[in-house]
Amino acid sequence: MSEPLQFGLGVALSLLLFAISYRQTIGARKERARSANTDMERVLRKRLLLEGSTPSVTGLSRFIEGTARTYRVRVGDLFAEEDLLSVLFARVLDDDLLSADKRSGALAAIEKLVGEVERADEEPARMPSEGVRIRWVAVMGVTTAFAGSLAAIAPLAGDSSDGSRSVFFATLAASVALIATVATVLRFRDRLETGASDFSSPLQEAARLEQDVRKTIEAAQPALLEALPSGPVDFVVQMNGGPRIGIEVKMWRSTMPKGVLARSLKGIGERGRQAEVDRVWVVTPRTDHLPLAEYQDGYVRVVSLSELGSQLKNRSMHTDDRLDSGGAT
């Protein structure tokens, strides 16, 4: 067998072993997570439509945690509470078999629960999983590349010449490079499917977004920073002689039905009035996936993190600006 043929077979074997290993470990867990998400939505829809009942916020969190244990996945692999309710809302809205009255009642119950989740103002503790996943992929990639390279020089087992060593190292290098490329493509595909800014846990994403918002505010308002007790909104920016603007940080990761979005913005507006601010800005990583045209009434406005800095700078005309910091979302 020629060396080029051995090289090609070794690389192909490495890729095949990696594909099988990935499918049996990470791929299998992703399939279980998809099934778990589908099952959670099905159970909630049955309880809602057959019994007219919805769980409490605490009960919803426990339901997600219990489903994760049942399907042997991490809680962070499953829908968050708001995401699960958004999917349920869409399924009920699209169900043509429901009467108008029953559909309206079910949608109202879902929106009420969304409001309770918003008012709870907390994220469940979720185990970070992406770091573990990257390490497993790296271990699988190196191991399968090494196995394929050994297979490539198996016919030359008794040959101690430089040829066998060159075939081994060339196969190993090519296999590692190709496996890394495949792993990157798979990761990018997952990123597009989930719409997430990265693969951190929801809790880490929310904390990072709040830190980014604080830094953006500090950069635009450097004169004075005062800490106040926790309030109805996350931050209050006080312009010198200008309006008081409440800033609410929300990690909205996926598309929201219009009714759910309207309910959320209404609740945020009510909290803004409690904080006695002139208007409220909701800051989220991006806004292109949200149906905002019908629900920005001038008092509550949704802006992306990138837009926040420019909006603040447009209003930062004085050096005596002030920032009051409230509780974290």
C-alpha positions as CSV (number, residue, x, y, z in Angstrom):
1,M,0.0,0.0,0.0
2,S,1.4,3.4,-1.0
3,E,2.1,6.1,1.5
4,P,-0.5,8.5,0.0
5,L,-3.2,5.9,0.2
6,Q,-2.3,5.1,3.8
7,F,-2.4,8.8,4.6
8,G,-5.9,9.2,3.0
9,L,-7.3,6.1,4.8
10,G,-5.9,7.3,8.1
11,V,-7.4,10.7,7.8
12,A,-10.8,9.2,6.7
13,L,-10.7,6.8,9.7
14,S,-10.0,9.6,12.1
15,L,-12.9,11.7,10.8
16,L,-15.2,8.6,11.0
17,L,-14.2,7.8,14.6
18,F,-14.7,11.4,15.6
19,A,-18.2,11.5,13.9
20,I,-19.2,8.4,15.7
21,S,-17.9,9.6,19.1
22,Y,-19.5,13.0,18.7
23,R,-22.9,11.5,17.8
24,Q,-22.8,9.1,20.7
25,T,-21.9,11.7,23.3
26,I,-22.6,15.4,22.6
27,G,-25.0,14.7,19.7
28,A,-27.0,12.3,21.8
29,R,-27.3,14.8,24.7
30,K,-28.5,17.5,22.2
31,E,-31.2,15.1,21.0
32,R,-32.3,14.4,24.6
33,A,-32.4,18.1,25.2
34,R,-34.6,18.7,22.2
35,S,-36.9,15.9,23.3
36,A,-37.0,17.3,26.8
37,N,-38.0,20.8,25.5
38,T,-40.7,19.2,23.4
39,D,-42.0,17.2,26.3
40,M,-42.1,20.2,28.7
41,E,-44.1,22.2,26.2
42,R,-46.5,19.3,25.6
43,V,-47.1,18.7,29.4
44,L,-47.7,22.4,30.1
45,R,-50.1,22.6,27.1
46,K,-52.1,19.6,28.3
47,R,-52.4,20.9,31.9
48,L,-53.4,24.3,30.6
49,L,-55.9,23.2,28.0
50,L,-57.4,20.2,29.8
51,E,-57.4,21.5,33.4
52,G,-57.0,25.2,33.0
53,S,-54.0,25.3,35.4
54,T,-50.5,26.7,35.2
55,P,-47.7,26.2,37.7
56,S,-46.2,28.9,39.9
57,V,-42.9,30.5,39.0
58,T,-41.2,28.2,41.5
59,G,-43.1,25.2,40.2
60,L,-42.1,26.0,36.7
61,S,-38.4,26.1,37.7
62,R,-38.7,22.8,39.5
63,F,-40.5,21.3,36.5
64,I,-37.5,22.3,34.3
65,E,-35.0,20.9,36.8
66,G,-37.0,17.6,37.1
67,T,-37.2,17.2,33.3
68,A,-33.4,17.8,33.1
69,R,-32.8,15.0,35.5
70,T,-35.3,12.7,33.8
71,Y,-33.6,13.2,30.4
72,R,-30.1,13.2,31.8
73,V,-29.2,16.7,30.5
74,R,-28.1,19.9,32.3
75,V,-30.6,22.5,33.2
76,G,-28.7,24.9,31.0
77,D,-29.3,22.8,27.9
78,L,-33.1,23.3,28.3
79,F,-35.4,26.3,27.7
80,A,-35.4,29.0,30.3
81,E,-38.7,29.8,31.9
82,E,-39.5,32.7,29.6
83,D,-38.4,30.8,26.5
84,L,-40.6,27.8,27.4
85,L,-43.6,30.1,27.9
86,S,-42.9,31.9,24.6
87,V,-43.0,28.5,22.8
88,L,-46.1,27.5,24.6
89,F,-47.8,30.8,23.7
90,A,-46.9,30.3,20.0
91,R,-48.3,26.7,20.0
92,V,-51.6,27.7,21.7
93,L,-52.0,30.7,19.3
94,D,-51.5,28.4,16.3
95,D,-53.9,25.7,17.5
96,D,-56.9,25.9,15.1
97,L,-58.8,23.3,17.0
98,L,-59.3,25.5,20.0
99,S,-62.4,27.7,20.3
100,A,-61.8,31.4,20.4
101,D,-62.8,31.7,24.1
102,K,-60.6,28.8,25.2
103,R,-57.6,30.2,23.2
104,S,-58.1,33.6,24.7
105,G,-58.3,32.2,28.2
106,A,-55.2,30.1,27.7
107,L,-53.2,33.0,26.2
108,A,-54.2,35.2,29.1
109,A,-53.0,32.6,31.6
110,I,-49.7,32.3,29.9
111,E,-49.2,36.1,29.8
112,K,-50.1,36.2,33.5
113,L,-47.4,33.6,34.3
114,V,-44.9,35.6,32.1
115,G,-45.6,38.6,34.2
116,E,-45.0,36.6,37.4
117,V,-41.7,35.4,36.0
118,E,-40.7,39.0,35.1
119,R,-41.6,40.2,38.6
120,A,-39.7,37.4,40.2
121,D,-36.7,39.1,38.6
122,E,-34.3,36.1,39.0
123,E,-32.6,33.5,36.9
124,P,-32.4,29.9,38.1
125,A,-28.8,28.7,38.8
126,R,-27.7,26.8,35.7
127,M,-24.6,24.8,35.3
128,P,-22.1,26.1,32.7
129,S,-21.9,23.4,30.1
130,E,-19.9,24.9,27.1
131,G,-16.5,24.6,28.8
132,V,-17.1,21.0,29.5
133,R,-18.3,20.4,26.0
134,I,-15.2,22.1,24.4
135,R,-12.9,19.9,26.6
136,W,-14.7,16.8,25.6
137,V,-14.5,17.7,21.9
138,A,-10.8,18.4,22.2
139,V,-10.2,15.1,23.9
140,M,-12.2,13.2,21.3
141,G,-10.5,15.0,18.5
142,V,-7.0,14.2,19.6
143,T,-7.8,10.6,20.6
144,T,-9.5,9.8,17.3
145,A,-6.8,11.5,15.3
146,F,-4.2,9.5,17.1
147,A,-6.1,6.3,16.5
148,G,-6.5,7.0,12.8
149,S,-2.8,7.9,12.5
150,L,-1.8,4.6,14.1
151,A,-4.1,2.7,11.7
152,A,-2.4,4.5,8.8
153,I,1.0,3.1,9.7
154,A,-0.2,-0.4,10.7
155,P,0.9,-2.0,7.5
156,L,4.3,-0.5,8.1
157,A,4.6,-1.8,11.7
158,G,7.8,-3.6,11.0
159,D,9.3,-0.6,9.1
160,S,11.4,1.7,11.2
161,S,12.2,4.0,8.3
162,D,11.5,7.7,8.1
163,G,8.6,6.8,5.8
164,S,6.4,5.3,8.5
165,R,7.1,8.2,10.9
166,S,6.4,10.8,8.2
167,V,3.1,9.1,7.3
168,F,2.1,9.0,11.0
169,F,2.8,12.7,11.8
170,A,1.3,13.9,8.5
171,T,-1.8,11.9,9.1
172,L,-2.0,13.1,12.7
173,A,-1.6,16.8,11.7
174,A,-4.1,16.6,8.9
175,S,-6.6,14.7,11.1
176,V,-6.4,17.2,13.9
177,A,-6.8,20.1,11.5
178,L,-9.8,18.6,9.8
179,I,-11.5,17.6,13.1
180,A,-10.9,21.1,14.5
181,T,-12.6,22.5,11.3
182,V,-15.6,20.2,11.7
183,A,-15.9,21.0,15.4
184,T,-15.9,24.7,14.6
185,V,-18.6,24.3,11.9
186,L,-20.7,22.3,14.3
187,R,-20.3,25.0,17.0
188,F,-21.1,27.8,14.6
189,R,-24.2,25.9,13.4
190,D,-25.4,25.5,17.0
191,R,-24.8,29.1,17.6
192,L,-27.0,30.1,14.6
193,E,-29.7,27.7,15.7
194,T,-29.9,29.0,19.3
195,G,-29.4,32.6,18.4
196,A,-27.2,32.9,21.5
197,S,-24.4,35.5,21.8
198,D,-22.2,32.7,23.1
199,F,-22.5,29.3,24.8
200,S,-22.3,30.5,28.4
201,S,-25.1,29.6,30.8
202,P,-28.1,32.0,30.9
203,L,-26.9,33.2,34.4
204,Q,-23.5,34.1,33.1
205,E,-24.9,35.8,30.0
206,A,-27.2,38.0,32.1
207,A,-24.4,38.9,34.5
208,R,-22.1,39.8,31.6
209,L,-24.8,41.9,29.9
210,E,-25.4,43.9,33.1
211,Q,-21.7,44.5,33.5
212,D,-21.5,45.7,29.9
213,V,-24.4,48.0,30.4
214,R,-22.8,49.5,33.5
215,K,-19.5,50.1,31.7
216,T,-21.4,51.7,28.8
217,I,-23.2,54.1,31.2
218,E,-20.0,54.9,33.1
219,A,-18.2,55.6,29.8
220,A,-21.0,58.1,28.8
221,Q,-21.5,59.5,32.3
222,P,-18.1,59.7,34.0
223,A,-18.8,62.6,36.4
224,L,-20.5,60.9,39.3
225,L,-21.6,57.4,40.3
226,E,-23.7,56.8,43.3
227,A,-25.1,53.5,44.6
228,L,-28.7,53.4,45.9
229,P,-30.8,50.6,47.3
230,S,-32.4,48.1,44.9
231,G,-35.2,49.7,43.0
232,P,-37.9,48.8,40.5
233,V,-35.4,49.2,37.6
234,D,-31.8,48.3,37.3
235,F,-30.3,51.8,36.6
236,V,-31.5,55.4,36.7
237,V,-29.6,57.9,34.6
238,Q,-30.2,61.5,35.7
239,M,-29.3,64.1,33.1
240,N,-28.3,67.5,34.3
241,G,-31.5,69.5,33.6
242,G,-32.8,66.7,31.5
243,P,-35.0,63.6,32.0
244,R,-34.6,60.8,34.4
245,I,-34.2,57.6,32.4
246,G,-34.7,54.2,33.9
247,I,-32.6,51.4,32.4
248,E,-33.8,47.8,32.6
249,V,-31.4,45.0,31.5
250,K,-33.0,42.0,29.9
251,M,-31.3,38.9,28.4
252,W,-34.0,38.3,25.7
253,R,-32.4,35.5,23.8
254,S,-35.1,34.3,21.4
255,T,-38.1,35.6,19.4
256,M,-41.0,36.5,21.6
257,P,-44.7,36.4,20.6
258,K,-46.2,39.8,20.4
259,G,-48.6,39.3,23.3
260,V,-45.8,38.1,25.6
261,L,-43.6,41.0,24.6
262,A,-46.5,43.5,25.1
263,R,-47.1,42.1,28.6
264,S,-43.4,42.3,29.5
265,L,-43.1,45.9,28.3
266,K,-46.2,46.8,30.2
267,G,-44.8,45.4,33.4
268,I,-41.5,47.2,32.9
269,G,-43.4,50.5,32.2
270,E,-45.3,50.0,35.5
271,R,-42.0,49.5,37.4
272,G,-40.6,52.6,35.7
273,R,-43.5,54.7,37.0
274,Q,-42.9,53.3,40.5
275,A,-39.3,54.5,40.1
276,E,-40.6,57.9,39.1
277,V,-38.5,58.1,35.9
278,D,-39.5,60.0,32.8
279,R,-39.0,57.1,30.5
280,V,-37.6,53.6,30.5
281,W,-35.1,52.0,28.2
282,V,-34.9,48.2,28.0
283,V,-31.4,47.1,27.0
284,T,-31.0,43.7,25.4
285,P,-28.1,42.3,23.3
286,R,-30.0,42.8,20.0
287,T,-33.4,43.9,18.9
288,D,-33.8,42.6,15.3
289,H,-35.5,39.4,16.5
290,L,-38.2,41.2,18.5
291,P,-41.6,42.5,17.1
292,L,-41.2,46.0,18.5
293,A,-43.0,48.2,16.0
294,E,-46.4,48.0,17.7
295,Y,-45.3,48.2,21.3
296,Q,-42.9,51.2,21.8
297,D,-45.2,53.9,23.1
298,G,-42.6,56.6,23.8
299,Y,-42.4,55.8,27.5
300,V,-40.8,52.3,27.2
301,R,-38.2,51.8,24.5
302,V,-36.1,48.7,23.6
303,V,-32.5,49.4,22.6
304,S,-29.6,47.1,21.9
305,L,-26.4,47.3,23.9
306,S,-24.6,49.0,20.9
307,E,-27.3,51.6,20.6
308,L,-27.2,52.5,24.3
309,G,-23.8,54.1,24.2
310,S,-24.8,56.4,21.3
311,Q,-28.1,57.3,22.9
312,L,-26.4,58.3,26.2
313,K,-23.7,60.3,24.5
314,N,-26.3,62.2,22.6
315,R,-27.7,63.3,25.9
316,S,-24.3,63.7,27.7
317,M,-23.9,67.4,27.1
318,H,-22.9,68.4,30.7
319,T,-20.1,67.3,33.0
320,D,-22.4,67.2,36.1
321,D,-24.3,64.1,35.0
322,R,-25.3,61.5,37.6
323,L,-25.9,57.8,37.6
324,D,-27.9,56.0,40.3
325,S,-27.5,52.2,40.3
326,G,-30.2,49.9,41.5
327,G,-30.7,46.1,41.7
328,A,-29.6,43.6,39.2
329,T,-31.9,41.7,36.9
